[in-house]
Amino acid sequence: MSQTSRSPFALVLAFPVLLSGCLTVPERPSPDTAAFETPEYQAQKGLAIVKASSLYARGGTGQGVAVALIDSGLNSSLPEFQGRLRDPGFDYVENQVGTIDRVGHGTQMAGILAANKNDQGMHGVAFNAQLIPYRFGDDNEPFFFDSEIAQSWQAAFEKGTRILNNSWANAIPATEINEARYKQVMPQSLITARKLVENGAVFVFPTGNELKREPLAEPGLPVAIPELEKGWIAVVALKNDGSAINAKSNYCGLAADWCIAVPGGDSGAGQGLLTTSKDGKYTQTAGTSPAAALVSGALAALQSRYPELTAQQVRERLLSTANRTGIYANSEAYGRGLMDLDAASRQVPKVLVK
């Protein structure tokens, strides 16, 4: 959820780990990260905080993995997205194959997710992943576009995508949502989400930008509908240095069990995350939207590191290896902790591979 619009998209981070009774074996030696810590890498300040270079050094850059981008569209003609499209997707505003992006939000999220590593500007967290973009209404609450969102999710899943980035949320507090009310607000989306989670999809949502102690409707939805939890991640936004929640992010709150914290930029000159703009330049973005895109990209990069795991197993890996030391032990604010791609990309116990 970026700071520049009132569209639906504006409503809205080195020890062995014991998992399933099996101790992971530390990597030997430590991965050679220096080759990946380029000016592009340093320009996107969130990457260093989540230790993305360790994941890259272990081979996880997103290759072979596609992410669905359900947003305001994508300017796919930009150099940063050459080779980054698995499929042109669909534009439900223009009713056509392929998308345009009049608002710019979707292109910004796509940059955080998967912009090319090409010695220009910045690169995405999963710079070898691919995108399938979908555009729904630009100017109103998401619940006005329930059908378009549901169709986007279903189409992306049918094209092979198991990671669905949703940098938006309905402006209803999760504490006020129950199954009956959500069926009134997003009936088709709920049916589709249930079906896709049961079949292995992972949905990523931002907690919202109201600086409240509870998230918005979608990130907290598994409270009302528990079977969604295994395919759900809520994302809280930190300052660029990871030192605290930024000046607008909602807390994880009741979504703490499936919530993770990553940099999302902050207000003020030079305080946002650098990303792509729809006109081909680079721009700063801040909020829980780019934080969600960072997590979706991290899932894609981890999936390429662990091709033997399902997307939902990768989700659990990401959550279970988060850093819960210091301030990140506060689960109300930070959920499972700060995303740590060094810890997440270490050797997986064989017991997890089924």
Summary of the structure (lengths in Angstrom):
residues: 354
radius of gyration: 18.0
end to end distance: 36.0
largest distance: 54.2
contacts: 1455
relative contact order: 0.19
helix: 38%
strand: 16%
